[in-house]
Amino acid sequence: MRRLLLLFACLSVATAAIAQPAPPTGRLVGKVTDGTGGILPGVTVEARLLAGGMVMNDVTSSAGAYAIEHLPAGRYQLTFTLINFGTITHRDIDVAAAAQTVVNAVMQLALNAEVTVVAKRTFANLADVENPAENLVGVAQSASQGAITAAQLDVRPLLRAGEVLETVPGVIVTSHAGGGKANQYFLRGFNLDHGTDFAQSIAGMPVNMPSHAHGQGYSDINFLISELVSGVQFSKGPYFADQGDFATAGSANVNYVTSLDRPIAHLVAGNQGYGRALFAASPAVGRGHLLAAFEVEHNDGPFVVRDNYRKLNGVVRYSQGDSVNGLALTAMVYRGEWKSTDQVPARAVADGLIGRFGTLDPSDGGHTYRYSVSGDWQHGTGSTLTKVTAYGIGYDLDLFSNFTFFLDDPVQGDQIEQADHRFITGAKALHKRQTRWAGRTVLNTFGIQVRNDDITNLGLYHTQARLRLETRSQATVLETAGGVYAQNEIAWAPWLRTTVGLRGDATRFRVDAVDAINSGTANAGIVSPKGGVTLGPWRGTEFYINAGTGFHSNDARGTTATRDPDGNPIDKVTPLVRAKGAEVGVRTVALPHLQTTLTLWTLRLDSELAFSGDSAGSEPSRPSERHGIEFANYYSPFKWLTFDADASWSRARYSEHDPAIGDYIPEAVRTVFSAGASIDNYHRTFGSLRWRYFGPRTLIEDDSAQSKATSLFSLEGGYRVAKTLRVTLSIFNLLNAAADDITYYYASRLPGEPADGVSDFVSHPTIPRAARLSISVGF
């Protein structure tokens, strides 16, 4: 009987428990989009109960929606993660019982994101987004990574196409010749010449050219169309596994849009013989868009011998997809022709031989072309991302220059012709996979890159008035470079993330020179470890520590040559030169609408030896070291008003002391300032006032000759007459400063001077005040 009573009691308790209703639960729902309003499928949404640590998650659907059900009432932390985008964390989300809580999210692209289908509004500055502190995690791997937005460029006065890269803090873009020649670049204590140690790409294709007739890493971006730029992604230092040759000092990736809001016609006219016309449209074709742009430009400049720079430029691009999945096929055509007023010695102007804008060799100049086709394919699933790019580029340059005048040949002069004709093919692929190890978020990246430069003519000729007198050097070169890399990123805690990478590069050079003794083959390889630590965020602030090794390559001819054009024996150069760098930095968005970064960096190179395209011989050098500070600020107190101010300082020295020569590195930039104020669509007005300071530089090793500083102001102002019509006036060198674009110090010879020449300051002047009026019409 007792057993029956006990069994009855147990059954009663169980029945009561079953009948007890479960406590009511809540649910979290919402939609996730990117900065352009595009839906984002595949986003992992994690809800973590702050009291107790319970975790539940969901993945956004093809419509970008998520729903997390059966959540006990309480306060939650909600985290959104997706490859290519910065992580968003919403804290203290209150979920009530038997209620639905709606939390939407707008995710911003990471600064190093891989994108194929892009619009003008794809990239955004953290200072311009709502709740920037919530978007800080994962947006960058170092303080010196960043992205310049199309909105910043649209209201900025640009004297030349290359100044798009001057938006990168600390970069100076200048010129010492006619409009069609590649710009001169300065960054982090480097005179980067025409691109060495500053890797550049446009629309996914590399621009720097190894073993170039004029100089290693020659980077001509005169084919760039600023109105098509959706953003400029940049980084500095050898800390990133996906970057190989030419990226020692930094890199910049210029993204082109795949579609425009509306067709545009842009007409510009100015003094000094300037004129430009651009027509662009992107109609819908099938499931995608066909972007077509055509540009013509002419410029004489203020020079006695008019530059007569003529540019024809075109882009055709078909794309379909979105910021996660898409493809793009691109064709580009560019041709340029110009006369050139190169740098001239100060004594020629002081003695009245020529004026400030005069020339000593009126036949200098050149012509070039660049034809390219490329394809990009990208596929993402939320936890994985794969991207493949392939390209082919046909390129030609014929450049005539005279830097020493009559030093080597007192009768016929020292003009040289540098010829470069090549076809470039290449491809790169990467795969990213996000997973979890022991409860921690992990992102692994694997990549491969290959490039082949088939240079059918690489020549240096002695000329007079563009007529060849003798061949000083001529060769064909086949240069093949490949790289593989792997990178691992782990979030060990909400405030601690690490990045570890390893990169391997190999290059093969084959040189067939007219002087057979300089022919041959060479092979080289190098392995580069890299790493970084990110701490934070705390109160909208992150701290970064980065270190790594990289390299820069030398000209293929230098790796096989044993005799210079004068018959003197020379040593073969090291094909790949090791670089080591490190930096510590901080990025903060703690103050509303202000993003500030501060970076302390150091960089060491085993050698700065380079093959000179002007003499077809090696220029010896010693190991070097550089240190510096960078301070960048972007402040947007209102949607229509922006201030930016950047300051960079660096110290560059050879690390092996030589009391007979000195330890200063010639032309190394020390101080750079850039600042501006911009308005956009304020009562239909827009514009920008900018200041750019290019500090004095040591010109020779013993520091006995220094250049003067160049300080320039520019102004742009415009008015939107209608929604589709705007008028803009741009004024360059607003204060009409008589400064120099660039200054050197070396020996040259004018008629009647001693046979060994005269060492002197040699410079190229900035243009005097110039005005350009433009009309832009949208259809």
N, C-alpha and C positions, 0 to 999 in steps of 0.2 A: 504493500500500500504506500509506503514512504517513497518507494522508487517511482510509483505512478505520479504521486504528488510533485516530486522533484522534476520529473519529465514535463509535467504540465506547466510548472513554473518557468522552466527554460523556454518552452514553446511560447509562452505568453510574452516573455521579455524579447525574444527574437521577433515576434510578430509586431510588437510595439516599435522595435527599432526599424523594421522594414517600413512600417507605416509612417515613421517620422519623416517629414518633408526635408529635402536637402536645403542647406542655406542658399539663398538667392545669389547668383553670380552676375558679373557685368561682362561687357565686351568692348574691345577697342577696334575701331575701324578707321579707315582713312584712305587717302590717295597720295601717291608719291610722283613728283614730276621733277624735271631738270630746270635749269635757269631760264630756258626759253619757253617753258610751259609744256614741253613734250613729256608724254607718259614714260614711266620707267618700270618695265616688268623685271622680275627676277631679283628685286631688292629684298634682302633678308631683314625682317622686322622682329626684334627681340624685346619682349616685355619682362622685366625683372622686378619682382616684388621686393620693395626696400626692406620690409620687415619679414625676414625668413628666407629670402634669396631664391624663391621659386621662380623658374624661368619657363616661359612659353613663347613660341615664335610662329611666324607665318612668312610666306614669300609672296610678293605682289604678283598679281595676275597679268595677263596681256593688256588689261586696261589700267594697270598701275595701282590696283586696289588691293587692300589686305583686310583681314578680319581675324582677330584673336579672340576666341570664345572661352566661356567658362572661367573667367578670372575672378578669384575671391576679391571682395571689396578691400580697397587699400590704396596705398600710394606706390606708383611704379616708375621705373626708369625705362624709357623707350629708346631703342637704338636702331638706326637704319644704316645698313652697310651694302655697298655694291662696288665691284671692281671698277676702277677709273674715277670714282667719286670720293670726295671727303666724307667721312663718317659723321652722321648727325646724332646727337644725344639730347633727348628731351628728359629733363629730370622733374620729379615730383608731379607726375600725372595722376590725378585723382580719379579712380575708378569706383563708381558707386554700385551698390547691389541692385540687381534687376534694372540696370540702365546701360545705355550705349554712349560711349565717349568717342568723339571724333577728333582725331589728330592727323592732320595732313603735314606733308614735308616737302620741301624744295631742296634738292641736293645739288651741290656745286661740283663741277669737275675738279679733280685734283690738278695741281700745277704741272705734273708730268703725265697727264692723261693721254692715252692713245685715242685719237678721234679721226673718223673718216668723213662723216656727213656733218657739216658744221654750218651754222648761220652766224650773222653778225653779232648776235647776242649770246653766243655759246659760252664765252668766258666772262667771268665777273670778278671784280675786286672784292675781297672780304668786307672792306669798309662800306660797300654799297648794298650789302645784303642784310636782311632782317636777322637779328640775333647772331651776329658773326661768330661769337664764342662757341655756339653750338655746331658751327661748320669747320672748326679749326682742326679737329683730329683727322690725321691722314691726308691733309691737303698738301703737305710738303714734307720732304725728307731733310731739308736743310734751310737755314735762314736765307741763303743766297739763291734759292729757287723762287721763281715768280712767273707771273703772266701779265702781259700788257693787253688790255681789252681794246676792241674795235672802237668803243665809245671814247677812249682816251685819244686814239689816233685821229678820229674824225674831226676833232676841233683843234688839232695841233698843226702849226705851220711847218711844212716840210720843204726845204730848199731843193733837196735831191732825194731820189727814191731810197738810197741807203740810210737816210736819217730815221727810217722806221726802226732800225736797230739802236739808234741813240736813245730810244725810250728805255732801254735796259740800263739800270743804275750803274754809273761808273764807266760806261762806254762812250768813247769819242769817235765820231765818224767824220772824216775830213777828206781832202783831196789835194794832190800836188800836180795834177795834169788835167787834160780835157775831160769833158763830161762822160765819154764812153769808157774810160778806164776804170778799173775797180777802185773802190774807195780805200783809204788808209784807215786802219782801226787801231785804237788804243784801249787797253783794259788791264787792270791789276798789275801795274808796273811794267807792262809790255808795250813796246812798239810792235804791234802785230803785223806790220807791213800790210800786205793785202789780204791777210786772213790766217796766217800761221798761228796755231794754238787757239783759234776761235772758230769752232765748228759751226757751220750755218747750213740750214736746209730750208727749202721753200716748197710747200705742198707735198711734203714727204720725200723730196729728192735732195741729195747732198749738193752743195754749191762749191765747196772747197775743191781745188784740183791739185793732186800731188804731181810732182815732177813737172811743174808748169814752166813755160819759157820765161816768164817774168819773175817768178818767185814761188817757192813752195807754199802750197795751201791757197793760191790765188783764188779770191772769192769775189766774183763780179755779180752783183745783184741789181744791176741797172734794168733788168727785165721785170723787176717787182712792180706790181700795180697796187698802190696803197689802198685804194677803194675796195679791193677784194680781200683784204686782210681781216680775218675773224679774230686773230689774237697772236701774240708772240710769246711763246713759252721759252724761258731762259733758265739756265743754271750756271754755276761757276765752280771750278775746282774738279779734280779727278776722283770724285767720290761715287760715280754712278755707273753701274755695270753695263748699261745699254749704250754708253758713249765710249768711243775708241779714239781713233786718230783725230788730231787737231783740236780736241776738247780740253786740253790741259788748263788753259786760262778760263774757258767758258764755252758755252754753246747757246745757240738761239734757233728755235724752230718756228718759222713763220707759217701759220696755217691760212690757207685760202678757203673762202666760203664755197659751198656747193650750190647755194641759191641766194637770190636777193629778194628783198621785200617787193621791189618793183623795178622795171627797167629804168636806166639812168642815162642821161647825156650830160657830159661834164666838159665845159669849154673854158680855157684859161688863156689870158693874154697878159703880157707884161713888157716892161722895158728891157733893154739889153738883148733884144731879139728873141724873147721867149714866147712860145706858143705851145699849147697842148690841147688835144681833144681825146676824150674817152667815151666810148659807147659800150654799154653792158646790159644784158638781159638774161633771164633764166626762166623761160616758159616751161610749163609742165609738159613732159613727154612720156606717155605711157604711165608707169608707176613711179617715175622719178622726175628730175629736172635736168634741162640742158642749159648750162651756163655758157654764155659766149661774151667775150670782151675784146675790144680792139682799141689800141692806143697809138697815137702818133704824137711826136714831140720834136720841137726844134729849139735850140738855145745857142746864142752867140757868146754870151758873157760880156764882161767889160773890156776884153782884151783887144790890143791893137790888131792882132791877127785873130779874126773872129773864130770861135770854136766851130761854128757851123755844125753843131752836134745834131744829127738826125736819127731819130729812133722810130722803128716800127715794132709793134709788140701785140701779140694776140694770145688769148687763152680760150680753149673750148673744153668743157668739162661736163660729163654726164654722171649723174649720181642717183641713187635711190636708197631708202632706208632711214635710220634714225641715228641718234648718238651712241647706241649700243650695237646695233646690227646695220651694216650698210656696205655699199661699194661705190667706188668712184673711178672713172676713166678720164684721164687728163692729157691734153695735147697743148704744147706751148711753142710759140715761134717768136724769136727776137732777133733783130738786126740793128746794129749801130755803126755809125761812121762819124768821124770827127777830126778836127785839127786840134793841136794841143799847145798851150803855153805852159811849159813845165817850169820848175823852180829856176830862179836866176840868182846869181851872186849879188850881194848887197853893193859891192863896189861898182858894178855896172850901172846901177840906178844912181848911186851917189855921184859918180863921175859924169852923169848925163848921157851915157852911151845909149841907154834905153830908158823909157818911163817905167813907172811902177807896174803897169800892165803890159809892158813890152816883152819881146822874146828875142833870144839870140839865135834861134834856128826856126824860122817860120814853116819849115816842112815837117815838123814833128806832128804826130797824130796817129790814127789807126782806124781799123774797122774790125768788126767781130760779128759772129752770129752764134745763136744757141737754139737748137731745135730739140724738143723732148717729147716723149710719150711715157705715161706711167699708169699703173693700176693699183688700187688699194681695195682690199677686201677685209672686212672685220665681222666677227661673229661672237656674241656674248650670250651666256645663259644665266647670268647672275653670279654663279660661283666660278665660271671660267670665262676667259676672253682670249680669242685668237685673232691675230692680224698678220696679213701678208701684203708686202709691197714689192713691186717690180718696176724697173724703169730702164729706159734707153735714152741717151743724150748724144747728139751730134754737136760738136763745138769747133770753132775756129777763131783765131786771133792773129792779127798782123799789127804789130806795135812798133812805132818809130820814135826814138827818144835820143836826146843828147844832153847828158848831165855834166860832162867835163869840158865840152866845147872844142878846144884845140890842144888838150893836154897830151893825148896819145898821138894824134896826127895833126901837126901844125899847119898843114897845107889843105887837106880835104875835110878836116874836122872829125869829131868823134861820134857822129850819129850812128846808132845801132838799130837794127831791125830784129825783133824777136817774134818768131813764128811758132804757133802751136795749133796743130790740127789733130783731133782725137775723136774717138767714139767710145762712150762709156756705157757699160751695162752693169746692172746690179740688182740685188734682191735682198730682202730682209724679212724675217718672220719671228714672231714672238708668241708665247703662250703663257697666260697667267691662270693660276688655279688657287682659289681661296678655299681653305678647309679649316678644321679645328684639330689641334693636338692638345690632349689633356685639358680640354675646356678652354683653350686659348685660340684666338683667331690668328690664322697663319696665311700668308700670301706668298706663293712661290712663282717665280718668273724664269722662263727659259727662252733664250733667243739665239738666232744665228744671222749673220750678215756677211755678204760677199759682194765684191766690186771688182770690175776689170776695166782698166784704162788702156785702150789700144791707141797709142800715140804714133801716128804715121809720119809726123814731121815735128821735130823739136829742134828749132834752128836759131842760131845767133849769127848775124851778118853785120859786117861793117858797111855802112851806106853813106851816101852823100845825096841830099835832097831826094831821099827814098830810092835811089839807084844803088844796087848792090855792087860793092867794090871787091869784097872777099868774104869767104865763109870762115868764120872763126870757130864755129862748132855746129855740128849737125848730127842728129841721131834719130832712130826710131826706138820707141820704148814700149814694152808690154809689162804693165804692172798689175799684179793681182793681189788683192788683200782680202782676208777673211777673218771673222771674229765669232767666237761663241761665248756665251755668258750665262750665269745662273745667279739668281738673287733670292734671298729669303727674308721675309719681314714677319716679325712675331710681336703681337700685343701681349706682353707678359702681365700687364696690369693696366687699368684705365689710365695710369699716369706714366707708363713705361713701355716704349716700343723700340725694337732694334732692327737694323737692316744690315745684312752681311751679303756681300757679292764677290764673285770671282769671274774674271774675264781673261780669255786667252786670244791673242792675235798672232797672225802669221802673214808675212808678205813675201812675194817672189818678184824680183826685178830681172828683166832681160833687156839689155841695152845693145843695140847695133849702131856703133858710131862711125862717122866718116873716117876719123882717126882710129884705125882698127885696134890700136893698143888700149883704147879706152872702152872697148866692147867687153861684154861678159855677162854673167848671171850672178845674182846674189840672193840669198834667202835669209830671213830673220824671223824670230818669234819672241814673244814676250808674254808673261803672265802677270796680271794686275789684280791684287786683292783690294777690296774696298769695304767700308763699313760705316755705320752711324748709329747714334743713340738719340732718341727723342724723349724728352721729359715734359710731362704736363698733359693737358693744359690745366693751369691754375689761374682762375680769374681772367680767362681769355688770353693766357700767355703760355707759349711753349718755348723750351730751350733745346738746342741742338748741339751735338758733338759729331763731327765728321772727319774721317781720315781715309786716305787711299793712295794708290799709285796709279800712274798712267804713263803716257809716252807721247812723243811726237816723232813723226817720220822725217827722213831726209830725202832729198832728190835722188832718184834712181841713178842719174849720171854720176853722182858723187860716190856711189857704192862700188862702181867698177872702174872709174877713171884713175889713171896713174900718171897722166901728163896733161898740163894745162895748155890753152891755145898758144902760149908763147914758147912751148917746148920744155918748160920747167917741170921736174918731177913733183908729184903731189901724192899724198897719202889718201887711201880710200877712206870714206867716212863711215861712221856707224849708222846702219840703216834705221834702227829704232832707238830712240834716246829716252831713258827712264826719267820720270817726273814723280815727285812725292809731295803730297799736300795734306793740310789739315786746317780745320777751322772750328770755332765755337761761335754760336750765335743765338739770338732770341728774336721771336716774332710775337707781337702783342696786338690784340684788338680790344684791350681792356677799356679804353676810352671810346665812347660812342663815335662811330663814323671815322675812326682813325686807325690805320694800320701802320705799324712801325717795325722795322727790322734793323738789327745791329749785328755786325759780323766782324770778328777778328780772324785773320787768315794768314797762312804761310805756305810758300811753295818753293820747292827746290828742283833744279834741273841738273842732270849730270853733265850736260854740255848744251850750249846754244849755237854750236857750229851749224852753218847753213851753206848750201850751195847757191852761189850768186848767179842769177840769170843774166845780170848785166855784164859779167866777165867770164861766165862759164867755168868758174873755179870755186873751190871751197874757201870760205872765210873762217879761219880758226877762232875758237872761243874757249872759255873756261867754264867750269861749273858755276852755277849762280844760285842765289837765294833771294826771295822777295817776301816782304811782310806788309800787311796793310789792315786798314779799318774801312768799313763801309756802313753808312747810315742812310736809310731810305725811309721816306714818310709819304703817306697818301691820306689826305683828309677831305672828306666830303660832307660838310655840315648840312647841305641841302641837296636835293636830287639834281639841281641845276648848277651847283657850284662845287668846284674841286680845287684843292691846292696840293701840289706835290713838291718835295724838296729832297734832293739826294746829295750826299757828300762822300767822296772817296779820297783816301790818302794811302800812298804806298811808298816803300823804300826798296830799291833794287840795287844789288851789288854782286860782283863776282866773288865767289867764296874762296878762291885761291888768290892770295895777295900777290901783287906784282908792283913793287915800288917804282919801277922804271916807266910803267904805263899808267897805272891807276886802276881803281877797282869799280868805278862807276859804270853802269851799263848805259851806253848811248841811247838817247831817245826814250828812255823809260819814263812814262808819265808818273808824276807824283800826286798832283792835286786836281781833282775834277769836282765841279759843282754844277748842279742843274736844278732849276726851280721854275715853277710856273703857276699861274692861276687860270682856270678855265671855267667858262659858263656854257651851258648847253640848254637851248630851248627856254630861255628866260624871256617871257613876253616876245617870243619869236626871234630873239637874238641868240647868238652863239659866238664863241671865239676863245682866244688864248693869248696871254702875254708870257713870254718865256725868256729866261736868262740861262746862258751856257758859258761856263768858265773852264778854259783849257789851260792848266797851270804851266809854269816854266819847266823846262826839261834840260837835264844835262846832255850835252851833245857829243862830248868825247870823254874818254875814260878818266882823265885827270881832273875833270870838272872845271876846266879853265874856260870853257865856252858854254853859255846857257842861252836857250831861247827865251823870248819874252812871252808873257802870258797873253792869251787871246780871250777877250770877254765880249760876247755878242748878245744883243737883244733882238727878239723877233716878235711880231704882233700879227694876229689874225682876228678879223671881226666879220661877222656876217649877219644877214637878216633873212628869215623865212618869209618871203613875200606871200606864198601860199603853201599848202601842205606839200605840194610837189615841186615847188620852185624856191631856190635860195640863191642869194648873191653873196660873194665872199671877197674881201680884200685882204691880201697878205703882204706884209712889209718885212723884209729881211735886212739884217744889220740896221736896225731902227735908228741907232745913234750915229751911223755912218763912221764906225771905227776903222781907222787905217791899220789893221792888224794883219797877221799872217795866218793862213790856214794851216801851214806846217813850215818848220824850219829845220835845216840840217847844217852841218859844218864839215866841209871837206875841201880838198884841193881841186881847183879847176884852172884853166888857162884861157885868157882872152888874148886877142891879137896884140903883139908887142910885149907881152909879159914874159918872165923867165921860163925856161924850158921845163922846169919842174913844177911850174904853176904857183898859185897863191892860195893858201888856206883861208877860207872866208865863210861867212854865214850865207847860206843859200836857201831861199824861201819862195813860197808861192802865196800870193796875197789873197785875203778874203775879198769877196765882191763888195763894192760900195753899196749904199742903200739901194734896194731894188723893190719894186712893187709889182704885184700880180693880181689881176681882177678875174674872178671866175664866176660862171653861171652854171648851176646844176639843176637839171630838170628831170623829174621822175614821171613816169607815164602810168 
